[in-house]
Amino acid sequence: MNTYARNTIRAMSGYVPGEQPKDRRYVKLNTNENPYPPSAAVAAALHGFDAARLRLYPDPDACELRNLAAGQAGLTPDWILCGNGSDDLLTIAVRTFVDQGGTLAHTDPSYSLYPVLARLQGANATAVPLDAEFNLPPDAASRAAGATLLLVARPNAPTGNTFPLDSMHTLCRHFSGIVWIDEAYVDFADDDCLAFVRQYPNVVVSRTFSKSYSLAGLRLGLAYAPPALVSEMVKVKDSYNVSMLTQAVGLAALSDREAMRANAARIRATRDRVSGDLAALGFRVLPSQANFIFCQPPVAADVYAAGLRREGILIRYFPGPRTGAFVRITIGTDEEMAQLLAATRRLLGR
């Protein structure tokens, strides 16, 4: 049967998002969503929004949002691009910086969307393997040679660890193409790379409102980059890629960063405590700078994940030679994590 799709599309597997189950109610620790509600300013923006305005197109440049984000970062608005989540920004990046038949590089293991975006562009994907401890190798730039875009998640997903700033500086100095630093989880980390966009003409830093701002359902992301790069990406984005309602709610969220930071601090505290609790139960727990834990259970990882599912708790299992011994556990509320630990003790017979 002719599906009329391009050969590349027929041959590839698409990106598989984390499960959003409908068969029953679970303790949902599988998709790195924030367990706490967004700022009260978000609710106020929603309640105060004039629905009659929706007959109009949104601001194609998201000027108010870019102005506020730029001011908070000590930049001007021409250093910022808004997107329909950071996934939209990644798509824009690939379409802007990678030719069909060209090469995109990405660290591995990392966000599984990266190689999918390469195939959608009709481009090649070069994996830059992380070392045995999931750290950035010192020769990462040379391993990515020939690529025009290198995607690096920091903190990394699904492992949760971060890479030293010195290593990132070395990478940015030696890679000849665009280094895209995906900081989706940065608000749970100890440091960031935002200053790099001023120091290097080839660096872009992207962030999302999905994690720390508790707005995964809204779809909003920001990319910070030298204006010369932003102006090229503007040519590629959809004309109205951020809705009017998203801009209004995003503006409210960004105006109340203290609420976001308070939630992030709660999650970090829970993460560190639960990491210790799991280690005491025999888990190998990687040091996390994100809102999740990547850990190796003392039993087979897929068996552990299946056992938790029967207990009504969802976590994420990633089959594969580098990740198949591990599971990823999103940090929920203290009550949810207590349920996770109790179910884990039952499964382990402790």
ChimeraX attribute file (.defattr): number of C-alpha atoms within 10 A of each C-alpha:
attribute: neighborCount
match mode: 1-to-1
recipient: residues
	/A:1	3
	/A:2	4
	/A:3	7
	/A:4	8
	/A:5	9
	/A:6	10
	/A:7	10
	/A:8	13
	/A:9	13
	/A:10	11
	/A:11	10
	/A:12	11
	/A:13	10
	/A:14	15
	/A:15	13
	/A:16	8
	/A:17	9
	/A:18	12
	/A:19	12
	/A:20	11
	/A:21	10
	/A:22	7
	/A:23	6
	/A:24	6
	/A:25	9
	/A:26	15
	/A:27	19
	/A:28	23
	/A:29	23
	/A:30	21
	/A:31	20
	/A:32	25
	/A:33	21
	/A:34	23
	/A:35	19
	/A:36	16
	/A:37	14
	/A:38	19
	/A:39	22
	/A:40	12
	/A:41	18
	/A:42	22
	/A:43	15
	/A:44	12
	/A:45	17
	/A:46	15
	/A:47	10
	/A:48	10
	/A:49	15
	/A:50	10
	/A:51	10
	/A:52	7
	/A:53	11
	/A:54	12
	/A:55	7
	/A:56	8
	/A:57	11
	/A:58	18
	/A:59	15
	/A:60	16
	/A:61	17
	/A:62	23
	/A:63	16
	/A:64	15
	/A:65	23
	/A:66	23
	/A:67	18
	/A:68	17
	/A:69	23
	/A:70	17
	/A:71	11
	/A:72	12
	/A:73	15
	/A:74	10
	/A:75	18
	/A:76	15
	/A:77	22
	/A:78	18
	/A:79	23
	/A:80	29
	/A:81	26
	/A:82	28
	/A:83	27
	/A:84	20
	/A:85	24
	/A:86	23
	/A:87	20
	/A:88	19
	/A:89	24
	/A:90	21
	/A:91	19
	/A:92	20
	/A:93	24
	/A:94	25
	/A:95	18
	/A:96	17
	/A:97	20
	/A:98	21
	/A:99	16
	/A:100	15
	/A:101	12
	/A:102	17
	/A:103	24
	/A:104	30
	/A:105	27
	/A:106	26
	/A:107	24
	/A:108	23
	/A:109	20
	/A:110	24
	/A:111	19
	/A:112	16
	/A:113	15
	/A:114	24
	/A:115	23
	/A:116	18
	/A:117	23
	/A:118	25
	/A:119	21
	/A:120	18
	/A:121	20
	/A:122	19
	/A:123	20
	/A:124	21
	/A:125	21
	/A:126	20
	/A:127	20
	/A:128	23
	/A:129	18
	/A:130	17
	/A:131	12
	/A:132	9
	/A:133	9
	/A:134	20
	/A:135	17
	/A:136	21
	/A:137	17
	/A:138	14
	/A:139	13
	/A:140	23
	/A:141	22
	/A:142	14
	/A:143	17
	/A:144	24
	/A:145	18
	/A:146	16
	/A:147	23
	/A:148	19
	/A:149	27
	/A:150	31
	/A:151	24
	/A:152	25
	/A:153	25
	/A:154	26
	/A:155	28
	/A:156	26
	/A:157	24
	/A:158	25
	/A:159	27
	/A:160	24
	/A:161	22
	/A:162	24
	/A:163	16
	/A:164	13
	/A:165	13
	/A:166	8
	/A:167	15
	/A:168	19
	/A:169	14
	/A:170	14
	/A:171	21
	/A:172	22
	/A:173	15
	/A:174	13
	/A:175	21
	/A:176	18
	/A:177	22
	/A:178	22
	/A:179	25
	/A:180	23
	/A:181	26
	/A:182	25
	/A:183	23
	/A:184	25
	/A:185	27
	/A:186	24
	/A:187	24
	/A:188	23
	/A:189	19
	/A:190	10
	/A:191	14
	/A:192	18
	/A:193	18
	/A:194	18
	/A:195	13
	/A:196	21
	/A:197	18
	/A:198	15
	/A:199	13
	/A:200	16
	/A:201	18
	/A:202	21
	/A:203	25
	/A:204	26
	/A:205	24
	/A:206	27
	/A:207	25
	/A:208	28
	/A:209	24
	/A:210	21
	/A:211	23
	/A:212	30
	/A:213	26
	/A:214	21
	/A:215	23
	/A:216	17
	/A:217	10
	/A:218	18
	/A:219	19
	/A:220	26
	/A:221	23
	/A:222	23
	/A:223	24
	/A:224	29
	/A:225	26
	/A:226	20
	/A:227	17
	/A:228	12
	/A:229	22
	/A:230	19
	/A:231	15
	/A:232	14
	/A:233	18
	/A:234	16
	/A:235	11
	/A:236	14
	/A:237	21
	/A:238	13
	/A:239	13
	/A:240	15
	/A:241	19
	/A:242	23
	/A:243	19
	/A:244	19
	/A:245	18
	/A:246	19
	/A:247	21
	/A:248	18
	/A:249	22
	/A:250	23
	/A:251	21
	/A:252	20
	/A:253	24
	/A:254	20
	/A:255	17
	/A:256	16
	/A:257	14
	/A:258	12
	/A:259	19
	/A:260	21
	/A:261	15
	/A:262	13
	/A:263	22
	/A:264	24
	/A:265	15
	/A:266	16
	/A:267	25
	/A:268	21
	/A:269	13
	/A:270	17
	/A:271	27
	/A:272	15
	/A:273	13
	/A:274	20
	/A:275	21
	/A:276	12
	/A:277	14
	/A:278	20
	/A:279	16
	/A:280	10
	/A:281	15
	/A:282	13
	/A:283	18
	/A:284	16
	/A:285	20
	/A:286	18
	/A:287	16
	/A:288	23
	/A:289	24
	/A:290	33
	/A:291	26
	/A:292	27
	/A:293	28
	/A:294	26
	/A:295	24
	/A:296	22
	/A:297	23
	/A:298	16
	/A:299	14
	/A:300	13
	/A:301	22
	/A:302	18
	/A:303	13
	/A:304	20
	/A:305	22
	/A:306	16
	/A:307	17
	/A:308	19
	/A:309	16
	/A:310	11
	/A:311	17
	/A:312	16
	/A:313	21
	/A:314	24
	/A:315	22
	/A:316	23
	/A:317	23
	/A:318	15
	/A:319	13
	/A:320	10
	/A:321	8
	/A:322	14
	/A:323	18
	/A:324	14
	/A:325	18
	/A:326	30
	/A:327	26
	/A:328	25
	/A:329	25
	/A:330	25
	/A:331	28
	/A:332	25
	/A:333	18
	/A:334	17
	/A:335	9
	/A:336	16
	/A:337	21
	/A:338	13
	/A:339	16
	/A:340	23
	/A:341	15
	/A:342	12
	/A:343	19
	/A:344	20
	/A:345	13
	/A:346	13
	/A:347	15
	/A:348	13
	/A:349	7
	/A:350	8
